[in-house]
Amino acid sequence: MNASSIINSSPCLISILINYRSQGIARDLLNFVYQDMLSLDIDILYLITDHVNLYEKLNWNFLAMVRDDDNMLTRMYEYKINTND
């Protein structure tokens, strides 16, 4: 399965600096994204990442290992806004 064959989206990279981690910043950013997407009538989000456990803690569902644009294996997640919030 290739991630780009499933999802047509704009790439976005957000990273929390080490000194600011574990303060709820990622959760707050994602909550902002959820509300913004709902305002556009989008209620299912997908992401690919190498992070393990972070998104599970934030109620994202692991879907599968997929190949990114560089043909590297990475994790694909799904988040259903209406059912999780």
N, C-alpha and C positions, 0 to 999 in steps of 0.2 A: 504494500500500500504506500502510495506517495502522497505526502501532505498537500502538495500544491494541486494535485488532481482532485482533491476533495473540497478544498476551501479556497474561495476567491476573496482575498482580503488584502488590506494594506499592512505591511510589516510595521511592527512597533516594538521597541526594546525599552523596557523600564527596569532599572536596577536600583536597589537600595544600598547606599554605602554602608560598609561594615559597621561603622560607629553608630549608625542609626537603625540597625536591625533589631528585631524583637521589641519594637515599640508600637506595633500595630499600623505602621505606615502603609505597608503593602495591602493590608485589609482595607484601610481607608481609601486608598487609590482604587482598589477593585470595586468597592461600594459606589464610588463616584462613577466608574465605568458602567456598572450595572444600571444605575439610574439613567445615565445618558443613553444607553442602548435601549432601555425600555421606552424612553421618550421618542425613539425612532421606530418603535414597534418591533424591535429585535429582542427576542427572549432566549435565544440559544447562542452561546459563545463557544469558540474553540481556540485552543492555543497549543503550540508545540514548545517544549522546553526540555532541558537536561536535568532540571531540578527534580529531586525525588522527595516526597513527603510534604513539601510546602503546599502544593495545590490540593492535596488530599485533605490537609488540615483546614483548608478554606472551602471545602465541600465541592471541589471539582472532581469529576469522574474520569478515571483513567480509561481511555478507549483502546489504544493499541500503540505498538512501536511503529513508527513511520520513517520514511526517508525524507530528509530536508532537501533544499535546493542544491546542496553540496554532496548529496547521496549518502549522508551520514545518518545513522539511526538515532532517533530522538523520540521522546514521549509525546503522545497526543492526548489532550484532555478536552472534556466538554463540560459546560456549566449551563444548566437550565434555570434561568433567573426566577421565573414565576414559581417553580416548585421548590426552590432552595431558600427563597427570601420570605 
